[in-house]
Amino acid sequence: MKNIEKNQLGKYRYYFKYKGKNYKGSWCNSLALAREQLFEVQAKVRKDGFIDNKQITFRQVHDWFMEDHKLRVKESTLNKEIGDCKNHVLPKFGDYPIASITVDYCQSVYDEWAIELGRHDIIKMYASRVFKEAIRRDIISKNPFDYVKKPKEHKKPKEREFLERDEFITFMQAAQKFDIEKYLMVRLLAYTGMRRGELFGLTWADIDFNSHTVDINKGFTLGLDNKKKIDTPKTDSSYRVLKVDTETIELLAKWKQQQALRIRTNNLRVKRDDKQFIFASQKKNEFTHPNKVYKVINDLIKVTGIKKHITPHGLRHTWTTLFVEGSGEENLMIAQKQLGHRSVRTTQDIYTHLTEDKKSKAIDIFLEGFK
């Protein structure tokens, strides 16, 4: 197409000459986007006589960055980032010319995020990378977020709640009184440390009844526009095979039979093992949202009277703590593989944080005796 060029990497950009001055766009991945930019810039040049970097807004650079970024990250990750930028970053910066945004303004926004948001450093990173993109495109020379100071912490870090050994026993004993499907949801989370999304991505083909293993190779996630989907694990380390006990395998075999009967009772078709989700929706026999297990856990907390806010991830932390305490810190690498962490350092940091909380509470209880 006239005024659009393509490089050896398959990227496109516009170019044109107007009143003796040459104009070129930045390389982008889409011919359609390059064409859109061409028409937009040509119209502006003809109207105003010129265009310069001072007129390019933060939102424009953000859109250019996301056009390339979406090809490099998983859809679920992109969906979260788009939501965060839409809700927190673009309302603060979007319509300002990016070259006019100052360090002082960035500092004020960062301070505000620190008061309102627990994830303010992540939001700051999203904003900062847009300025880096502007530097890469020679629109600005410095990133103002490189000069902001870390705000004073306004919120107490959220504690990672988990169950102590006696609480865990009480919790699991109560779970046994629930129906087999709900009990298996909780048991698999609590006895393996798998993630909630991984649990609801399991099909019967992932269960090896002979070797007593569960193959983690996919998981439930939210794609663009929060569309429910089953996707591959986020990292290579998340692919793993977990060993489970005999009782769990027997329960799974029993549930497989009961599930097939329930599906047929509802006049639905039982799918092949590689397509049939272990935890499927009752009405349509499709994958079901992982939030279903939150209610099961909350009901168990009420029944047991445990005074803690336990989530599916809290059961993952429970597994980590009880495993390491029972087998010794020298087995942190085994815990890392079981949890699917990329680094043993991640596992160690979680365990250390949890046990430090326990030490602090123990000291507080001890001191209470002298008041």
N, C-alpha and C positions, 0 to 999 in steps of 0.2 A: 504493500500500500504506500502511496505517496506520503512523504513526511514521517514515515515510521521505519526505523531500522532495527535489525535483529542481530545480536552478537552470537559468538560460537557457543555460548552457554544456553542459548535458547531464550534469552531475555530481550525485552523490547523497550524502545524509548522514542519519543517524538523529537523532531527537529524541524525548524523552519527559519526563514530569514524575513525580517520586516524592517523596512526603512534603513537598510544597511546594517542591521544588528542581528547577529545569530542567536537563536534560542534553542536550547537542548534540555530535555527532561532527564530524570534519573531512570536508570534501568529498572524495569519491573517484570514480573512473571507473566503478565497477561497482555495479549495484543489488544483486547477490548479496553483494558485500563489505560494503556498507552494512547489509544485513540481518544478515549474520553478526556484524558489530560490535555491532549493536543487541542481539541475543540475548545476546552475551557480556557486554556492559556491564550490561544489565538483570539478568542472573543475578548478577553481582558486586555490584551495588548492593543487590539484595534480600538477598544473603548477608551482606555486610559493613556495609550501611547507607549506604555512600557510596563514591565513587571519586575520587581526585585524581591530579594529575600525578606525584606521587611514586611511584605504583604502575605507571606505564607503563614497560615495559622497552625497552632499545635494540633488541631484536629486533622488537618491535611497530612501532616507528617505521621501522626498516629495511624491513619488509614493506609498510608504507604507501607509503614512498618508491618501492620497486621496482614497485608496482602502477601508478604513474603513469609511472615512468621507462621501463618496457618499451614504452610507446607512442611513445617519442621517439628510440629508438636502433635500430640494425640488430640483427637476431637474433644475428649472430656476435659483436658487441660485448657484447650482454647476456649471452651464454653465458660469455664470459671473466670478466665482472664478477661474475656469480653464483658462479662457481667460486672466484674470489679471496676473495669475502666469506665463502663457506662454509668455506674452508680457513684463512683468516687473521684475518678481522675478527670474525665472530660467535663463534668460540671464546673470544675475549678480552673481548667486550663483551655478547654476546647476551642473557644472562639477568639482567644488572644493571639496576636501575631507572635510566633514562637521566639523571634529575635528580641522581643520587647519584655519577655518575662524575666524578672530579676531574682537574685538570690534571696532578698528580703521577702518577696512574695512567696517563694518556694518554702522558706522557713516558716512563714505564718501558716501555710497550708499543712505542712508537715506537723507542726505543733497541734493544729486542730485535729488532724487524723489521729495523733497520739492520744488525745482525750476521748475521741469518739469510737475508735476502732482498735480491736485487739491485734489486728494484722496490719498495723500501720507501716511496718518496714516492707512488707510485701507490696502494698499499694504504692509506696515511695519508689520501689524498684520498677514497677510498671510505668510510672511517670518518667523516671530517669532514663529508661531505655529509649523513650521517644526523643529526648534531647540528644542522646547518643546517635540516634538515626539522623537527626538534623545535622550533627557534626559530620557524619559520614557523607552526607549529601552537600557539604560545604554551605549550609544555610546559616549556621552559627559556628563559633569557634570554641565555646566553652559550655560545659554542662553545669547549670546553676546548682543542681542537686549534689555536685561534688563538693560544694562549699557550705552546705547546711550542717547544723550541729544536731546531734541526737537529742530529741526532746526529753524532758523529765518524765519518768514513768508515772502515769496517772492511775493505771489499773494494776491490781495485784495479779500476777500470772495465774492462770487457771490451773488448779491442781488436777493431776491425773488420778482420778479415782480408780481404785481396784479393790478386790476382795482379799481380806486376810484368809489364812487357811481355814479357820473355824467358820468364817462367814461363807466361804466357798462351799464347804461341806453342807451347810444349812441350805444354801442357794440351790445346789444340785439335787439335794433330797426333795426339795419342794418342786423342782422341775420335773421329777419323775412322775408326779401326780397329774401333770398336764397330758394332753393327748400326744401320741407318738410323734407327729409332725413337729409340733412346737418343742417337744423335748429334744428331738434331734437337732433342730436349729441351734438351741442353746448348747447342747452337748458338743457338737462339732466346733462351734466357736471357742468354747471353754477348754476343750481337751486338745485342740490343735493349734490355737493361736491364729487361725486363718482370718482374713479380712471379711467384713460383711459382704462386700461386692463379690468376692471370690466364692463365698458360700452360696449366693443366689445365682451364680453362673454355673454351678455344678450340674452335670447331666449324669445319667446312670453309667455311661461309658467311662466316666472318670473314676469309677469305683472298681477296684480289683478285689473281688471277694475272696480270691485264693491267697493273694499275698498280703491282704489286709492293708491296702494303701489307697490314698486319695490323690489323684493327679490334678494339681492346680495349673491350669493352662489358659484360663480366660476369666472374665468377671463382668458383673453388671456395672454399667457406668451411664452417665448422662452426657449425650453428645450436644451438638449445637441446638440452641433453642430448647434445651432440657429434654431432648428426645431420648427415651429409654432405649438402650441397646446393650448387646453383649459384645465385648471387645477383648483384645489380647491384653495380658498384664502390662502394667505401666513400664516395668523394667525387666531386663533379662533375669535378674536375680529372683523375680517374683514367680518364675516358672520353677516348680518344685514338686516332689512327690512326698506326701506325708504318711507316716505310719500311724495306724489307729489300732485300738485294742479290739479284742474279740467281741466284747459286748456291743461295741458300737457297730461292728460289721453285722452282727446278728440283728440289731435294731434296724439297720439299713435294709437288710433283706426282708424283714417283716414289713417295713414301710413300703417297699417297692410293690409288694403284693397288695397291700391295702390301697395304695395310690391307684393302681391299675383298676381295682374294683370301683373306686370312687369315680374315676374318669368314665368308665363304661356306664355307671349308674346315671351319670349326667349326659349320656348319649354323645360322648366325645370319643375320639380315637386315641388309643395309647400309641405314642410315637416310638420310633426306633431309639435304642439306648443312647445314641450320640445326639439325639434331638430332644429327648424327654428330660425336662428339668426335674431335679429331685424335689425342689420346692417350687411348684407351679401354681398359677392362679386357678381357683376352683371352677370358675364359670367357663373360662376359655381354654384352659390348659396351656397358657403361655407363660413366659417368665413373669415373675411378680416382683414388685418393688421391695428392695432390701429394708425399707423403713418398717416393714411388717414385724421384724424381729424386735424393734424398739418396744412395741406394746407388750410383747411376750416378756421381755426383761422387766419392764415397769410393773407388770402384774406380779411377777415373782418377787420384786422388791417389796411390794405392798404386802404380799402374803407372808414373807419372812420377817418383815419389820426392820430390815437392815436400813440404817440411816445414812445411806450414801446414794449419790447419783451415778448409777452404773449404766454405761452404754455398751454397744457391741465392741467398741474399741477398748472399753474398760475391761472386758473379758480377755482381750488380747494382752493388755498390760498385766492382768491377773495371771495368765499363763506364763508370761515372761518372768514375773517375780517368783511364783511358786516353783517353776522349773529350775531357775538359777539357785534359789535358796535350797532346793532339795538335792541338786546335783553338784553344786559348787560353781564358783565364778570361772573356774578353768574350762567350763563347758559353754561359755558365752558364744563360741563359734558355732556350736551345735544349735543353740537358740537362734542365732542369726540365720542359719540355713532354714530352720523351721518357719521362721517368721517371714522370710523372703526379703530381709533387709539387704541393701546393696553393700553395706559395710558393717563390720562387727562393732565399729564405733557407735553407730546408731543404736544398736542393741544395748551396748554398755551405757550410753548416755541415758536411755530410758530407765534401765534398771537402777542406775546410780541416783537418778532424780527421785524415783519411787522410794528407794530405801532411805534416802536422806530425809524425805518427808516423814517416814516412819520414825526415824531417830529424833527429829524435831518434836513430833507429837509425844514421844516417850519422855523426852526431857520436860516438856510442858506438864505432863501428868505427874512426873516426879516432883517438880517444883510446887505444884498445887498442894502437895502434902505438907508444905511448910508455911502456908499462908493462914 
